[in-house]
Amino acid sequence: MNVGVLFSGGKDSMLALLRAREEHKIACLITLVSLNKESFMFHTPNIDVTTLQAEALKLPLVRVVTKGEKEHELKDLKAALEQAKRKYKLQGIVTGAVRSTYQATRIQQICHELNLWCFSPLWLLDQIELLNEVLKRKMKVIISGVFAEPLDKSYLGKQIDKALIAKLAKAAATHKINPAGEGGEIETTVLDMQLFKKPIVVKKSSTVYENFAGTFTIHGAGAK
Amino acid sequence: MKLVISTCADPLSESEFVAPIVKLVGECVVRKCNKVKPEDIAQADSIIITGTALADFVYLKQKWDWLKTFKKPVLGICAGMQVLALAHGGKLVNQERIGVHPVTVIEPNPFCEGDFSAYFLHTKGVEGLDVLATSDNKPVMVKVKGKEQYGCLFHPEVLNEEIIKRFVA
């Protein structure tokens, strides 16, 4: 079937895409750009990188801007999925949801209303297993946001590798955080993976950090 | 041997609805519902029938008559509870529930007690089996009279893992 991937540009939506393409045709990516930094549904620090990622994947991107107000963003999501369904003849939507019943409930409800299958191939996956799948799939993923103690400035912009996974696992054990960031503890950005025609190179970036909350924002990037 | 029967028509749904169950059950044999053989049933000491995607109803076309004569424990989750009802003379009713909702236990049972929250994902409820727990006055946990066959309309693997752990213990 033709499926669209709800796509934030982070590790979870990219892993979901990789799993989904083993069974279905990925017809498009769908990105909601939230103007609300507190959005529970869509906010990610480097959402604009999805444009470069879509180019690297040679996939069309349905990009919809939402103010991110609690009820309106769901209407905007529904409109985006409806638009993508019509344009790319979608029969299903793929999400990178892992644990959040808040997100899963809303996406399932909207897919049901639009008569679309909903697939969350990472659902309930162990967080460390998920991080290891990033390495197994040879993805280049950086940490683009930290939002929980003890995650400090040193994590920002760092690539996920074995050492970083061990560090996150240790932080999870001592501070009861989700090591893969399912609770919003970290945000990630994928710079390269097996399907990219060319990797994304960060040309200009900035870091903002204070009291266990910070972002690594990409201001300039391009294909190598 | 513990047998897990997948009701998923689409292989991509299995990582969502079958893999989390297998992780909780441990060592087990997994079969798709359209590939289950009589010898699989005969060798099973217990069976879990999984749920599937909201848009999936293919499992309703499979044969579930073996449930009538199977004497060992069965736990049907969501779609699995629906087929339990159909096999034992119950019926399906239109009933949509998506998300986290409160559950009230009304009959003592081996798996849970008191009130708790559970994650639901279905558009069909069931009628006609003994009710163990309700949500919004609708049956969400049931038992087949005279058998160790139980149904959960919600997905215990999401917020109520102990139900599955107690079933397989």
Interface residues (C-beta under 8 A of the other chain):
Chain A: R19 A20 E22 E23 H24 G92 V94 T101 A104 T105 Q108 Q109 C111 H112 N115 L116 W117 C118 F119 S120 P121 L122 W123 L124 L125 D126
Chain B: D10 P11 L12 S13 S15 E16 A19 P20 K23 A53 L54 A55 D56 E96 I98 G99 V100 Y119 L121 T123 E157 V158 L159
